[in-house]
Amino acid sequence: MAQEPMWLTFIVAFIIMNVLLVGMAYTTWYERKVLAAMQDRLGPTRSGPHGLLQPLADAVKLLGKEDLIPAGADRVLFFFAPLVVFVAALVSVAVIPFGGTVQIGGRAVNLYATDLNVGALFVLAIGSAGVYGIIVGAWASANRYSLLGGLRAAAQVISYELVLGLSLVGIFIITGSLSLREIMEQQQRSIEIGPLHISNWFILSQPLAFVLFLIAAVAETNRAPFDLPEAETELVSGFHTEYSAFRFSFYFLGEYINMLVVSLFASTLFLGGPSGPGSEKYWGLGLVWLFIKVAVFMFFYIWLRATLPRFRFDQLMGVAWKVLLPLALLNIVITAFIRLIANGQIF
């Protein structure tokens, strides 16, 4: 790991943050276009060519909306709760590597804000901290529908956070590290399968963990068919029923940034991050490969929303505790057993 001056780290972090915010804005445009195509519609077309300025139009509209606060609300908590969700979503991306160390203008530059030796745990911890913003905002709204949505969010995070974390233990056993940079670098090695040389992406050695991670990640980000904390047909709009204008947009921003962070996280853990043909020679091509992988994961999110109906809450909890958790534990046992055989400690 190359050491770089603090000012350069701040510049890299600033660029990553702004890329994430712009990416979030156009994720909403991407979702509308994909949903429209699946439903035989056109989607945004009015604001700019092909509706490309629609995210900007939405931001201007939200800024102009009246900011309403319920009479019985706790005004301080009501104000700060959406910020918790937004900030937690932004901070998560700090440890995700967009590549290794590259030479720019004769100076070594790390394509990540920081490298923690427990980076994977950091993403999981900060991601679960965001639910406090949902719970506090729901309680501070003084609305029964909001409170029910907040309680659902708490129960959902407790259940699926466990599955999400356990699904990654197999990767930690294989790599012997929790650093996302080291996990990414280990997947850049090639493995031989007969005459073929393919990248050692962990989706090949941990396919069950990959499926479990995807399901738990969708639930963690409160997306359909796991969007029970919002559930418009049951709870009006759930935990953000009483929020309006730009205060509501922080919840909105947090949700879509979380989707991008989870997509980056999954790409790094299972698909080698920026690894791809030609990425060893040209680091810019690695960023293109990473963008493609994230776009595929985002398409998966949208496809689920357009296809599947919402679970009942008892089904949601049953799937986590009766199906996903036992499978995650089984994957850990199998991976540990294979690792012991490979180390010569069995047989």
Number of C-alpha atoms within 10 A of each C-alpha: 9 9 10 12 9 9 9 15 18 12 12 18 20 13 13 20 17 12 12 18 17 13 16 23 20 18 20 16 20 20 19 18 19 19 20 15 12 14 11 9 12 15 18 19 13 11 14 12 10 14 17 16 17 20 19 14 13 14 14 12 12 17 13 11 11 10 13 11 15 14 9 10 18 16 13 9 16 23 16 14 24 27 20 21 28 22 17 23 26 21 16 22 27 20 23 28 25 24 23 18 17 16 10 9 7 7 11 15 19 23 19 20 22 17 17 16 15 13 22 23 16 19 23 17 15 18 23 19 16 24 23 18 24 27 21 20 31 30 24 23 25 17 19 15 22 28 25 20 28 27 17 19 27 17 14 24 22 14 22 26 22 17 25 25 16 21 28 23 21 24 22 16 14 17 16 12 16 20 22 24 26 18 24 27 18 17 22 20 14 13 13 10 8 6 6 8 11 12 18 20 24 23 19 12 15 19 13 16 24 21 14 23 25 19 16 25 23 20 24 26 23 21 21 22 20 26 24 27 28 25 19 12 9 12 19 15 18 28 32 26 21 22 24 15 16 19 20 16 19 18 23 17 22 23 21 24 28 25 25 23 24 27 24 24 23 21 26 28 24 24 24 26 31 29 28 17 12 12 17 13 9 11 20 15 17 22 19 15 21 24 17 14 21 23 17 14 19 19 17 15 20 19 16 15 18 17 12 11 11 16 16 12 15 8 10 19 16 13 14 23 15 10 12 24 20 13 19 23 16 14 22 22 14 12 19 16 14 14 16 13 12 11 9 9 9 10 6
